Amino acid sequence: MLNLSQIKHGFSEIGQYADLVKSDYNINKLNVLFDMVKCFFIYGARAQDYWRFEFHKKSRRERNRYMTNMRWLSVVKKLGRIQRNNISTESKISKDSRGIAGGGVICLITKS
């Protein structure tokens, strides 16, 4: 279940990415915004996920196959409960596959 801070963070960049999708693909911005909100609540896709994975081109079935940011965080939390002492997280800054600078990448490193 999403908490208020996750919802607030998820909506913080929605306008910026809606503009990118609109300009890149010449799609109505209102439709993009509505679809982004829907994808946030159904698939856990933040605006950056929506743009990076090109969700506006995907069917429901295809969208459901992606490991979105919120789904990834859910997996990390579950692993943290199971193997709290054996796994640490490290944040690395890199350029993502679509070219946005500063996208955070979370890497799980298993301690041996």
C-alpha positions as CSV (number, residue, x, y, z in Angstrom):
1,M,0.0,0.0,0.0
2,L,1.3,3.5,-0.9
3,N,1.8,6.0,1.9
4,L,1.3,9.8,1.5
5,S,5.0,10.6,1.0
6,Q,5.3,8.0,-1.8
7,I,2.2,9.5,-3.5
8,K,3.6,13.1,-3.1
9,H,7.0,12.1,-4.5
10,G,5.3,10.2,-7.4
11,F,3.4,13.3,-8.5
12,S,6.2,15.8,-8.0
13,E,7.7,15.2,-11.5
14,I,4.6,14.3,-13.4
15,G,4.3,17.6,-15.3
16,Q,7.9,17.5,-16.5
17,Y,7.7,14.0,-17.9
18,A,4.2,14.6,-19.4
19,D,5.7,17.5,-21.3
20,L,8.5,15.2,-22.5
21,V,6.1,12.5,-23.7
22,K,3.9,15.2,-25.4
23,S,6.8,16.7,-27.3
24,D,8.5,13.4,-28.2
25,Y,5.4,11.7,-29.5
26,N,2.9,14.5,-30.2
27,I,0.3,13.1,-27.8
28,N,-2.4,15.2,-25.9
29,K,-0.9,16.2,-22.6
30,L,-4.2,15.7,-20.7
31,N,-4.4,12.1,-21.9
32,V,-0.8,11.5,-20.9
33,L,-1.4,13.0,-17.4
34,F,-4.4,10.8,-16.9
35,D,-2.6,7.7,-18.1
36,M,0.4,8.5,-15.8
37,V,-1.8,8.8,-12.8
38,K,-3.5,5.5,-13.6
39,C,-0.1,3.7,-14.1
40,F,1.1,5.1,-10.8
41,F,-1.7,3.5,-8.9
42,I,-2.0,0.3,-10.9
43,Y,1.6,-0.6,-11.7
44,G,3.6,1.6,-9.3
45,A,5.1,3.5,-12.2
46,R,6.4,6.9,-11.4
47,A,6.5,9.5,-14.2
48,Q,10.1,8.7,-15.0
49,D,9.2,4.9,-15.3
50,Y,6.3,5.9,-17.6
51,W,8.6,7.8,-19.9
52,R,11.6,5.5,-19.8
53,F,9.6,2.3,-20.5
54,E,7.3,4.1,-23.0
55,F,4.1,3.0,-21.3
56,H,2.0,5.2,-23.6
57,K,2.8,2.6,-26.3
58,K,2.2,-0.5,-24.1
59,S,-0.9,-2.6,-23.5
60,R,-2.0,-3.4,-19.9
61,R,-0.4,-6.8,-20.2
62,E,2.9,-5.4,-21.3
63,R,2.9,-2.7,-18.6
64,N,2.3,-5.3,-15.9
65,R,5.6,-7.1,-16.8
66,Y,7.9,-4.1,-15.9
67,M,9.8,-3.8,-12.7
68,T,8.7,-0.2,-11.9
69,N,10.3,1.9,-9.1
70,M,7.5,1.2,-6.6
71,R,7.6,-2.6,-7.3
72,W,11.4,-2.6,-6.9
73,L,11.1,-0.8,-3.5
74,S,8.6,-3.4,-2.4
75,V,11.0,-6.2,-3.3
76,V,13.8,-4.5,-1.5
77,K,11.7,-4.1,1.7
78,K,10.7,-7.8,1.6
79,L,14.3,-8.9,1.2
80,G,15.3,-6.6,4.0
81,R,12.9,-8.3,6.3
82,I,14.1,-11.8,5.4
83,Q,17.9,-11.3,5.2
84,R,18.4,-8.0,7.0
85,N,22.0,-8.8,8.0
86,N,23.1,-10.3,4.7
87,I,22.0,-7.6,2.2
88,S,23.0,-3.9,2.1
89,T,21.9,-1.3,-0.4
90,E,24.1,1.2,-2.1
91,S,22.9,4.1,-4.1
92,K,24.7,4.9,-7.3
93,I,24.0,7.8,-9.6
94,S,24.1,7.1,-13.3
95,K,22.5,8.0,-16.6
96,D,19.5,5.8,-17.4
97,S,18.9,4.1,-20.7
98,R,16.8,7.1,-21.9
99,G,19.5,9.7,-21.1
100,I,18.2,11.4,-18.0
101,A,21.2,12.4,-15.8
102,G,21.0,11.7,-12.1
103,G,18.6,8.8,-12.1
104,G,19.3,6.8,-9.0
105,V,20.0,3.2,-9.3
106,I,19.7,0.9,-6.3
107,C,22.1,-2.1,-6.3
108,L,21.8,-5.0,-3.9
109,I,25.1,-6.4,-2.8
110,T,25.1,-9.7,-1.0
111,K,27.7,-9.9,1.7
112,S,29.6,-13.2,1.8
